[in-house]
Amino acid sequence: MYKLTIKTQFSAAHQLRGYQGKCENLHGHNGKVEVTIASEKLDKLGMVIDFKELKLRVGNILDELDHPTRIQVDAEADAAAKLAQMFHGQSQPPRSLSR
């Protein structure tokens, strides 16, 4: 199995409306992101995916997350799980690169 991993980070602010505690106030978090693309075989250039392409895709997601203010209405929502789903859905290789 061949793998390519990139690591990066972002900062964002949010508040949990209706939450009884400090998290109801506007506050920030610094997030770390690690994205790994794996393949059983390499493409004709010997790559799992072009590193530049993976950085661009992850960068596009981070552009939406880095330094915004998000108002989270549902205090029960699991923000970490939602972020993971966002990266998983957006970081899949295009069909032409799928193996």
N, C-alpha and C positions, 0 to 999 in steps of 0.2 A: 504494500500500500504506500503510495506517495502522498505527501501532504505539504501544503503551503500554509503558513500561519502568519498573520499580521496582528500586531497589538497597537492600540491607540487609546486615547482618552477624550472625554468631553466634560463640560460643566453645564448645569441647567438648574433652574429654580422652579419650585412648584409649591402648592399648598393643598391640603386635604380639607375641603369644606365639609363641615359636619362632624369632623373628628374631634373628640374631646381630649385635647392635649396640645402640646407644642407644635405638632405637625400641622395643625390647622393654620398656623401662621406661615407666611411666605418664608421659605428657606431653600437652601441650595444643596446640591450634591455634585460630587465629582465622580464620574463613571469611568471604568476601565472596560475596554472591549477587546476581546480576542476572537478572531474569526479564522477558522481552519477550513480549507477546501481539500478534500481527499479524492484520490482516484486510483483505480487498479492499474491504470496504464498512463503513460505520458503521451502528449500530442507529438506531431511530427518534428517539433522544435525541441522536444525533451522537457516540456513543461506540463504541470498540472493545469495551470491557468497563468496567463501573463500577469506578472506581479503588478504591473502598471494598471491593468484592468481591475484587479481585485482592490487595489488602493483607491481607485476611482469610485467603484461601487460602494465601498465602505464610507468613503468621503462624502458621497451624496447623501447617505443616511445621516451621517454626523452633522452635515450642514443644517439639517432640520432639527437636530437635538442640541447643538452646541450653543449655549447662552440664551435660550429662550426662557420665557416664563410660562409655565403650564399651570392651569387651574384644574385640579383633579376633583371632580364633583363626587365620585364614588370612593368613599374612604376605604371600602373593602377591596378595591381593585389592587391587584398585585402588579405594581409598576415594573419590577424586575422581569417578571414573566412576559409582560407585554413588550418590553424592549428586546428580549430574546427572540420572541416571535417576529418582531419587526426585522431584526437582522437575519434570521433564518430565511424568511420569505424573500428578502431582497438580495441575499448574497449567493443565491443559487446560480451556477453557471448557465449561460444561454444554452438552448437546445443543441446548437452546433458544437458546443464544448462538452456536453454531458457525456459521461462514460459509464 
